[in-house]
Amino acid sequence: MRPLAPISNGSRIVLGILFFILFVAAWAFATFGGYVSKTFLADPVTMLEDGWLLLTKHGFLGDIGITVWRVVGGFMIAALVAVPLGILMGAYKPIEAFLEPFVSFARYLPASAFIPLLILWAGIGELQKLLVIFIGSVFQIILMVAVTVSAVRRDLVEAALTLGAKDSGILARVLIPSSAPDIAEILRLVLGWAWTYVIVAELIGSSSGIGHMIIDSQALLATGQIIFGIIVIGIIGLISDYLFKAVNRHLFPWSLS
């Protein structure tokens, strides 16, 4: 190994799989070897058995579907609001001066702290879950997009001005195309955070979803079900992450190093 030296895609896949194998092996050693009580940590076999029962007898596929819908819905609303605002903040300094103090303040507020208020305002239905994800994502996206747009090379803007471009042309043909790959990467990263917010929202006042299943399993000390739910979240997140990367590579091939 050498610092920053690239590796082949095959090696990357093998190393990634190897880590999971070692992780499961350590988990099995700790549980089957009696080093950790099964009351506190189910073994891999029990986890798979509990997961199969959840999927076949307890309608867990429906919980997965509703959680995915909540994540996608709340995240899409946040992106539709945040990306245009972030672009305007990055492009126009007066807008940045007007919005940046509030956005910087708001992005430090934990979305979970809003749950009691959101329950009062929107009840415990779907709107409350979507708003938790929206609040947790929107301010992060706004600020990250603004920083990305403001970092576009100044010489590109000056060249466009020299060629007679108007303000709208600079925004549409220089700033946005130059920033688009990085904006897409920002959305990919924040989507991972959205999963954290939805589970927190589902732990309180919810009758469906992966988080609801996890909190019910905690009351029953069903650690196998809890672990299975956590693993399902990780698998869905991993799949969505790779899909996001594939779409980004297709849309912005020039951004690949």
Helices and strands as residue ranges (DSSP letters): H 9-32, H 44-57, H 60-91, H 93-106, G 111-114, H 115-122, H 126-150, H 154-162, H 167-170, I 171-175, H 176-203, H 210-219, H 223-251, G 253-255
